[in-house]
Amino acid sequence: MNHLTWLAAPTDWKADLKVVAGTSDVTRAMAIARQNLDFIQTAALDRRIAGNAALTAPLVPLKLAILSSSTVEHLLPSLRVAALRLGFQLTIHRTDYGQYMQELLAPDSALAQFAPDVVLVAFDVDHVLGTGPDDLQADGVASVARALEKLRAVWSAVRQRFPAQVIQQTLLNTTTPLLGGNEHRLAASRHAMTQALNTALATAGDAEGVDLLAMEAAVHAHGLAFWHDRVLWHRAKQEISPKAAPLFAELVFRLIAARRGRSAKCLVLDLDNTLWGGVIGDDGLQGIALGQGSALGEAFTDFQRYVAALARRGVILAVCSKNDERNALEPFEKHPEMVLRRTDIGCFMANWEDKASNLRRIAAALNIGLDALVFVDDNPFERNQVRQQLPMVHVPEMPEDVSSHPAFLAAAGYFEAVTLSAEDLVRTDHYRLRAENEKAMAAVTDLDSYLRGLAMVMGWRAFDHEGLNRIVQLINKTNQFNLTTRRLSEAEITAMIGSPTHLTLQLRLSDANGDHGMISVVIGALDANHLLTLDVWLMSCRVLGRGVEKAAFNLLVQQALARGVQRIRGLYFPTPKNQMVEGMYGELGFTKTGTAAGDATVWEYDVSRHVPLTAAIDTKEF
């Protein structure tokens, strides 16, 4: 049984393999990787990927190192296919059996030459706790503490060598309990120590910026027998069963994607038979199934509660329904059992056009990519049509039983997150505020007067620990208004706080209608020749069109002059998503001075000649 049930089943598998072998269309290949493939099919697809050198751009190159105490060769095909599914081109390095510390510490090791972007620490319980007989009278707490320090030492060694994301796989508890349900009362049993260590890893990982691959949660969902086969463990030291390899790889790459801002951002919902039972246009307000009075109505209410909770933690909600808009809005406005309200929806599309076209409009209205959308619809025809026309949109294969929808959507992991900032908790408000402002801007004839009337204020300060989570998020998620698209780890950004060789800015924006939160990040490297090189300059697209970039540049020049800077060097690295800022340096008054590797252009600005640019925005330090 394959457990990637939210993915559509393959329709013509042999034909799909031929497509992958012969196409340079990465989007098409990614769509095939987004099928519910078992271990054998995944391995076959991996071979076809490896044999097609044309499948490169626009995939993001990624180097993954696996530090493991067990056999992992059988997991590698699934990891490469999971990477393709999420838009990465994966290269893998495995340390030799039991040699991970030597490779970590040796300056000229194969691992050092590989220079990983991500390090997965995947140890089995025997390796961490030892294989000797249990001393049931020992101090279990002390034993767990020693094991935790052993893992901390590995994390520290990785961090000292590489600016990499560290993923710690929690221990797969393959030990046998001795007391059963009250195992915690025997603290020195291996089973109890494994449970305690997994709990301790959560706190330690949070403190040290290590992301957890939560295997205990996976075992709870699918059972230990799915994940671990004792026969294969004794024969081949395979800790993860081959049949679990596709799901294991999926869980790994959810964490990698989340850390790099490639998790989905927006949940797009159909209405009839998705948020309520029945058809609002035919059954009317009183005829739809919603709320108390029927098991079906309560199931839809439960799903709405889950969706509302997603919105509160930062997922944007949108509606895409074939419906008359007036009928579609009626339950949101009048039904007493409706959990979601119109104000919860960032973009509302209810008309009779095809859903693929409306999804394009939703992405444009929210200024996010189509690959950031998850489209939930009860109708298989609509799902398949969207998959064919927009293969980059995530379309879960929703089950017919509505009561299973919350758990099903959660298991699909589209909205995986590794951090949660204060900005996430009010993201829906930010997008609704943006939509209201854009609607008002479209209606005015004197834009300058309107912008002045907004009473915009840009707050600024250098990087600090309070803003760290949001800074990391913006740097690793923003793609469109992003001049270099350089990604940085939390550790790298932390090192810049208070650094004398860096000029850093975190910018917030508020106006007469509300607070937009942190909307821009700037990082510049200072050198002894009074040159400031802009390594990072990005801005949230929800505040574009107001002259924010001009106000930000005025502030940047002001802070640069205070640090003795004479010239600012700007770099633009073109990507398929950041073409909107291709000409920005020229518009700000920079002079193009050359090119750099990767089709980048180099620009320079003489700060002594700076004339403040006009922008209807006040600035103040916060």
Phi, psi and omega in degrees: 000129177269142188252009174271057192289344178283346178270146180292145178289148176299142179261318178220083191298316181297321178293322179298319179298321178295322178299312182298321182293333188246359186257152169254005180278099183297323180299320178293317179296320177298321180297322178291323177293342179270030175254160183280085187261142174274184184299317182292314180296321179298317179296321178295317178296320179300319179297321179291323176298314182297331181272003182241096182290346182284345182276083179231265180296143001266032176296146180270119179296140181213134179247120182247125174254136180246117173261108188226152176254006179225179181285130182233001184304323183288349179270342189296316177302318180295323178296318180293322179290320176298323177297314178299320181302328183254010172092022179248149170253110194260135168241135187241138171238129175250129174288151177298155184305120177072010186250017188294322181291323177298317179292325178293324188267332182287127184294335183246025182289165177299325178294318179297318179291330179291323178053072187292151170273330180224138175239121177259119178262110188231089182252146176273164186295326178297321180293321185279318185258353180090165184247005181289172179295145181293130171261094189289352177259003180287171178275099182298325180296316179294322179296319177295320179298319179294319179296321179296320179294326176299318179288322177301323180296322177295313179303315182298319180296321177296312184297325180291334184262324191224143171276060190251154168290131178252124176246121177258119174284121175294159189289131173284113189280085181268004179282162182258126180294150180256336178248355181079232186293344180249035183301332182298341180280353176242076192298338182267001175288148182298325179296313180294320180294323177297315177298316181295320180294319177298321177295317181294329180298326181298313180293316181294320179297317178299319183292330186248010177070029179260132180270139184260132168268100194279084183289332179294326176291322179294321178294320178300323183283323190239349180092144182296326182296332177289320187275330190223129179245113184299327179297313180292330177295314181288327182281317191228005183054039173271107180287316178268126180295144178306321181295338179269356186303314180299320180288321176303312180297321177300316180295321177298313186282343170298318179293318179296314180296319181297318180293337181254016175071024182254010170289158178293154183246337191226131174260114181259125189243132163290171182248290184300125181063016172239310175262342174209162178273136181099182182244116187299323181292333180262317188271341181076172186299321183280345186265348181280152180270113182198125174088196185297150176118340177206150178299322179295315180298321179292327178295319177294322177297319178299318178295319178298322178299318179296316179298318179297323178294321175301318179297321180293333179267005169120000178279130178283139177253142175220160178241134176225101189223138169277101190193159166287131186300321181296317177295319182296325182281339188302313178299323179297327186266333191233339186284125185292339182263003181286121178281313179281142176239166183303326181291346177278347188261121181285330179211128187241111179242106176230107180201191185251016178277165181294151189287332177298316178296318180292326176295323175299319180294321180296315179298319179293318181295323180271353180060046175231164181283157176299331179286356176266001184262140168243120187253117181250121182213139180284344188268117180300327179298314180295319180299312182293323179295319179293319178301321181287318184275329182229073185295345179279344178282138177280124182232096180291146179274081189296138177286160180290328182284109184297329182298340180268357186299315180301310181295324181295313181292324177295319181295332180292337171068023182297329186252033179305138179223147177249348174220161176221118181255168177299330179296324181300323187288346180235020184297320179301319178298320180298315181289325176294320177297319178299316180297319179295318179294319180294322177298319178292321180295323180292337185269345185271155177257340179242090186295321182299317179295321180296316181296321177295324180291342179287344179054052183286140177229126177258115176268145184217156168193164175290167179302142175214172183290332181295323182265005191301312183302314181291324177298314178300316179302309184298317183296325185261001180240332187283130185238327190276299174271079183208109190285330182243343184049031177285133179257137182230145177279165177300322180296319180295319181289320178302321181296340180275346181294119181075007183290130178287347182259008180227141169254120183235145178221134167243129189240136176242157179224134172228157176214188185297340183265347179154186183257124180270357179074196180288126187236353183205150178223136177229133174229125176235141178261128181264141175234177185289346181266019177062032178253134175249117179257123182280105178279327181218129167213115181218161182210141175295134184289347183287353180243016181287160177086012182239004183082017182297322181295328177291315178297321179295320180292319175304315180294319179300314179298318179302313180289327178295316179298322179295338179261009177081017181286138177252329180225145174246128177254128179247140178243137174236117177255108184290139174225168178298344186250347187250027181295340181296339181252015183303320183257013188292319180300316178299320180294331180275353177106008176287158174248130179288128184245352179164195180233164178225181183300148177075031179066018179286150172249148183244133183230150178226154183221129177272107187291339180293340181259012185292129170247120184308132179281147182283125177208134182278054185221127173273152177237146176205149177283137180247000000 
